[in-house]
């Protein structure tokens, strides 16, 4: 690799990233599930004559159209939060600030504290805030855009004045934390493709 190629690589390089969808419309999942269940219910055995084939097909078409509309709304009501792994030095420094909790015998408490040697509870929010780098406009978008000011305070809550209640559910916070954790620890190296063998083989080999 030439110095020029290395410079270009460094300019476009990024650490491991994860995109976490945060749905901000609490009614959509229930509506989509209801329509999906109804759609599955129309898939009756061929000898079931309770619905004519024409009315059945018309109902399926109508339900699929409603589902398409709901999925489109869901896309518009979903934040696509992007997290990126921290630099190694920052990562170690952050973990060092959250040592594992100890029991009465001085041993790490079972669970995350013992396995990873870190206090999972106290690490959650600081890691999320440190790892979030922006958002994507769509799932397929290659670009990462800045989050509007106050977005993380709205999602995670804020204890300092002015205090703010968190919008994110426990599961949404968990998804953000695990994405940040995996990006920070992960190696996203893509294995190099092996060249196909050009050695001819017989049918019996």
Beta strands, then each sheet from edge to edge (+ up, - down):
strand 1: 17-23
strand 2: 78-84
strand 3: 132-136
sheet 1: 1+ 2- 3+
end
